Amino acid sequence: MINQQTALITGGSQGIGAAIASTLLDLGMNVAVTGRDATKLSALENQLNASGNKPLLCIEADVRDRYEMDRVVKSCNEKFGKIGIVIANAGVGSFVSIDEMSYDLWHQTINTNLTGVFNTLKSSLEDLKSSQGYFITMASLAGTNFFEKASAYNASKFGLVGFTQAVMLDLRKFGIKVTTIMPGSVATHFNDHVPDEKDAWKIQPEDIAQIVVDLLKMPTRTLPSKIEVRPSFPSK
């Protein structure tokens, strides 16, 4: 699987997605990255190309829009050919009590974290069938552990874990591997956090990227379908 040459990463302008993009580029893959912020995408492109032009395509797109994801896949095909690996990483999180949650916040969370993954898969599915590729979703330990002020986020991630596991059963017959990765605390910009030295105890984005590489190197006969990831030494 590591020889698949084109990977699509949603929500890849920073954090986990950017770390995965950098790692896969270093392995010689073609990489397409989506994000909603053109400025962040431009900064990523400059960063990853600092040592020379890489086979990188950055596309401004919103996973909540199925037609935009169709456009993303078409752009990938035109530049690189068929997609063999899809990392559905785009996600949002806002944490408020249900009595304070707006309808807009609920829909933004569900439509990005769950429907956005559905849109990403549907748009790329024919490519994945053709390449007998790999579809990986970035869930969370919040997909199995509920907590206060997280009703929308928990709902989206519980749903994402269930969706991914059901899809895994649907797609095995096409030779497509499907895995959901469920990280705990990661040192990223998620929810407007700015990582600093206080985050050293957390999982680092490059650690998740290494898990992706390990999955791609797994023998074809073996499928780790759900992976929970926690910091080894949680903050006291």
Secondary structure as GFF3:
##gff-version 3
##sequence-region A 1 236
A	DSSP	beta_strand	6	9	.	.	.	ID=ss1
A	DSSP	alpha_helix	15	26	.	.	.	ID=ss2
A	DSSP	beta_strand	30	35	.	.	.	ID=ss3
A	DSSP	alpha_helix	38	48	.	.	.	ID=ss4
A	DSSP	beta_strand	56	60	.	.	.	ID=ss5
A	DSSP	alpha_helix	66	80	.	.	.	ID=ss6
A	DSSP	beta_strand	85	88	.	.	.	ID=ss7
A	DSSP	alpha_helix	103	110	.	.	.	ID=ss8
A	DSSP	pi_helix	111	115	.	.	.	ID=ss9
A	DSSP	alpha_helix	116	131	.	.	.	ID=ss10
A	DSSP	beta_strand	134	138	.	.	.	ID=ss11
A	DSSP	three_ten_helix	141	143	.	.	.	ID=ss12
A	DSSP	alpha_helix	151	171	.	.	.	ID=ss13
A	DSSP	three_ten_helix	172	174	.	.	.	ID=ss14
A	DSSP	beta_strand	177	183	.	.	.	ID=ss15
A	DSSP	three_ten_helix	190	192	.	.	.	ID=ss16
A	DSSP	three_ten_helix	197	199	.	.	.	ID=ss17
A	DSSP	alpha_helix	205	217	.	.	.	ID=ss18
A	DSSP	beta_strand	226	229	.	.	.	ID=ss19
###
